[in-house]
Amino acid sequence: MNNLRNKLTDKMTRLIRRHLVGKDQEWTFESPPPGWKPPRIKRTSLYLHVPFCYHFCPYCPYTKVPYDEKLIEPYIKAAIAEVDWWAEAIGPAEITSIYIGGGTPTLVMSGVTEILTHICKRFNVTGNICIETNPVDVNDKIVQSMHEANVSLVSLGVQSFDADLLNTIGRRYEPIIAEQSLKLLVKSGFSSVNADLMFALPGQTTASLIADLQRAASLGADQITTYPLFTFPYTAVGKFMQLNSVKMPKIRVRRAQYYAIYDWCMEHDFERVSVWGFKHGRSPRYSSVTRDGYIGIGPGAGSHLPQDFVLNTFDLVSWTQATTGGNTAVALRMPLTKETSGWWWLYWRLYDTRIPLNQLDAVLYRDAPKARRWLRVLERRGLAVRQDNFLELTESGSFWVHLLQNYFALNYVNTLWTTAQGESWPGMISI
Ligand code: SF4
């Protein structure tokens, strides 16, 4: 049944993609040609991937290795070498934001600081620095290191304050640890503290979800990102669920929980900033994914360039050897047509829940009329409403976009990452 559903999802996403983007765009990642270099770039963002974790959560799809003291020094050297490679290739670009994810970046905070110092030497960093952290990692020393590294936005992976649910998803801490960590971050003077919370977990009730939202807000989180459990078939949770037939909540339960989050946030002065994210007050918006262009440092990091999407090798050893040898760690490259880049932009604006209609021509070129037709369908179906020059998703529009993104992510990320995690230099992957 699962296989049949996966095949149908795959077919559907391919059909929609082909209809939207057309036949010109090949959806194939290949090794870059010898001597490949990105073009010079004036402004971009930067993603730093720190792949170390003490303990692997079974649902986690990200590139990571078990924390080992011996791996840290070579990782820092390799990351610095990769920063140099990008700086030589694209020039001393303005970096408008830095996002540090993982893995658990705060496990190697002094290394992160060293890499950031080097990034600031090679680029003109003008934007804010955001870092992810784990409740078990947060203490006074880490907070001080984050300030010394000029981090201004912190995202804490709380997931839930319910002990049973934490146990279900394999997070090894008591709710009190998540509470204390969130409290400490909030009082430590960052511009914003985001709490990640999961919903639609097996056995989770709407009441317990609301209790989580209330707890996060009462402890002072000014941003809350809620996301459902992704069951990538290659993660331990994917296998566990297939083998043991653990049932995920049905779509109607998921929708009810999504609406409950939405309504609770609206009633408590949180404004919606994305299909999954809500923000309170005037803090700068935290977001891990919506930047239009970025370069990626670290194993498995992606870079969205003006005409390409590229992915580094996922293997830590291969990545270290490539970068410290003065070579690129890019293992896979998919050239993008300008229209495909435009659809990509529209995809993330849908994620933002707000589409600036007056920019469609400038980013989608000859596909702008097709995009307008699709947006009119959203409007007619009550999934979006027009507000001046913007089209804004309604509550139900947000839910359906969230679901669509869930299936797109599952479909593409699963195909791409399954191969890329199994082979250091895969040669070619068609998605
Ligand atoms: S969810 Fe975070 S802490 Fe858990 S394995 Fe993944 S990266 Fe590591």
Boltz pocket constraint, residues with backbone or C-beta under 6 A from the ligand:
constraints:
  - pocket:
      binder: B
      contacts: [[A, 52], [A, 53], [A, 55], [A, 56], [A, 57], [A, 60], [A, 61], [A, 62], [A, 64], [A, 102], [A, 103], [A, 104], [A, 134], [A, 157]]
      max_distance: 6.0
